Amino acid sequence: MQRRLRTIIVRAAQRYELDVIFAANSPIPVPEETCVHSVIADDADEWLVENGVAGDLAITHDIPLAARLVRIGVEVITDRGDHLDAENIAERSSERDLAMEMREAGLLFTRGGGFGPREIQAFANALDRELTARRRASAQSTPQKRSGSVDKPDRKG
């Protein structure tokens, strides 16, 4: 994941008082004394699937991983700001598979557009929409709680 996106995620975590876990097979620098943590796993995808719980939010550009996470009830946003869920993940997986087959056959030469300010803004907006919706839902379901707080499930690992 790009450093610019990690920065956006860290700022959002601090603003919304959320616990964030970056999982990777190599160290990811995270700010000290924050609610942001880094997990190093030999197979980060497998760690995410084993430790994700329904209602978690994951951010990935990996469509097969997103499909696995959606199956267990994890909400997914791509690094370009697309929201993936049970209703659209099959279509998105098919699009990915078709593009991969076309590249392998020499019929498609690009892997998509660049990643610039427009894509970063789309991601930031999608993340903010998702976190705002979660804050509102939390406030409506448990009015005695501070609207920014989120219960953190126990994690294996």
C-alpha positions in Angstrom: 0.0 0.0 0.0 1.3 3.4 -0.9 2.7 5.6 1.8 0.2 8.4 0.9 -2.7 6.0 1.6 -1.2 4.8 4.9 -0.9 8.5 6.0 -4.6 9.0 5.1 -5.6 5.9 7.1 -3.5 6.9 10.1 -5.0 10.4 10.2 -8.5 8.9 9.9 -7.8 6.4 12.7 -6.7 9.3 15.0 -9.7 11.5 14.0 -12.3 8.7 14.5 -10.4 7.1 17.4 -10.2 3.7 15.6 -7.8 0.8 16.0 -6.0 0.1 12.8 -3.9 -2.9 11.9 -1.6 -3.0 8.9 -0.7 -6.6 8.0 2.2 -7.4 5.7 5.0 -9.9 5.2 7.5 -7.2 6.0 7.6 -4.3 8.6 5.4 -1.3 7.9 6.5 1.8 9.8 3.7 3.1 12.0 3.6 6.2 14.3 4.4 5.4 17.9 1.8 6.0 20.6 -1.2 5.8 18.3 -4.0 3.3 17.7 -2.2 2.1 14.7 -0.4 -1.3 14.8 1.6 -3.4 12.4 1.5 -7.1 12.1 4.2 -9.1 10.3 2.9 -12.4 9.0 4.4 -14.9 6.5 1.1 -14.9 4.7 -0.5 -11.5 5.4 -3.6 -12.4 3.3 -4.2 -15.6 5.3 -3.7 -13.6 8.6 -6.3 -11.1 7.5 -8.8 -13.8 6.6 -8.2 -15.7 9.9 -8.4 -12.6 12.1 -11.0 -10.6 10.3 -14.5 -10.5 11.8 -17.8 -9.4 10.3 -18.0 -5.7 10.5 -14.3 -5.0 10.2 -13.1 -2.7 7.4 -10.2 -3.8 5.1 -8.4 -1.8 2.5 -6.8 -3.7 -0.4 -6.4 -3.7 -4.1 -6.2 -7.5 -4.2 -9.6 -8.6 -5.6 -9.2 -12.4 -4.6 -8.3 -11.3 -1.1 -11.3 -8.9 -1.1 -13.6 -11.7 -2.1 -12.4 -13.9 0.7 -12.9 -11.1 3.2 -16.3 -10.2 1.9 -17.4 -13.9 2.4 -16.7 -13.6 6.1 -18.5 -10.3 6.5 -15.6 -7.8 6.3 -16.3 -4.6 4.5 -13.7 -3.8 1.8 -12.6 -0.5 0.2 -10.1 -0.7 -2.6 -7.1 1.7 -2.8 -9.0 3.6 -5.4 -12.0 4.1 -3.2 -14.4 1.4 -4.6 -16.6 -0.2 -2.0 -16.7 -4.0 -2.4 -19.5 -6.1 -0.9 -21.4 -9.3 -1.4 -23.5 -7.6 -4.2 -20.6 -6.6 -6.4 -17.6 -8.8 -5.6 -18.5 -11.5 -8.1 -18.7 -9.0 -10.9 -15.4 -7.4 -9.9 -13.7 -10.8 -9.7 -14.9 -11.7 -13.1 -13.7 -8.3 -14.5 -10.3 -9.0 -13.0 -10.1 -12.5 -14.3 -11.1 -11.4 -17.8 -8.4 -8.6 -17.8 -5.8 -11.1 -16.6 -6.7 -13.6 -19.4 -6.6 -10.8 -22.0 -3.2 -9.7 -20.8 -1.9 -13.3 -20.9 -3.2 -13.6 -24.5 -1.5 -10.3 -25.5 -4.8 -8.5 -26.1 -4.5 -6.1 -23.2 -1.2 -4.2 -22.6 -2.0 -2.0 -19.6 -2.9 -2.8 -16.0 -5.1 0.3 -15.5 -4.6 3.9 -15.1 -2.0 5.7 -13.1 -2.3 6.4 -9.4 -2.3 10.2 -8.9 -4.0 12.9 -6.9 -7.5 12.0 -8.3 -7.2 8.4 -7.2 -5.9 9.4 -3.8 -8.8 11.9 -3.3 -11.3 9.2 -4.3 -9.8 6.9 -1.7 -9.8 9.5 1.0 -13.5 10.4 0.2 -14.5 6.7 0.3 -12.8 6.1 3.6 -14.3 9.2 5.1 -17.8 8.2 3.9 -17.4 4.7 5.3 -16.1 5.9 8.7 -18.8 8.6 9.0 -21.5 6.0 8.3 -20.0 3.7 10.9 -19.9 6.5 13.4 -23.6 7.4 12.8 -24.6 3.8 13.0 -22.7 3.4 16.3 -24.3 6.5 17.7 -27.8 5.4 16.8 -27.4 1.8 18.1 -25.7 2.8 21.4 -26.5 6.4 22.4 -24.6 6.1 25.7 -21.3 5.6 23.8 -19.2 8.4 22.5 -20.0 8.5 18.8 -16.4 8.0 17.8 -15.7 4.9 19.8 -15.5 1.4 18.4 -15.4 -1.9 20.2 -12.1 -3.7 19.3 -12.5 -7.5 19.0 -9.9 -9.7 20.4 -7.3 -10.7 17.7 -5.3 -13.8 17.4 -1.8 -13.5 16.2 
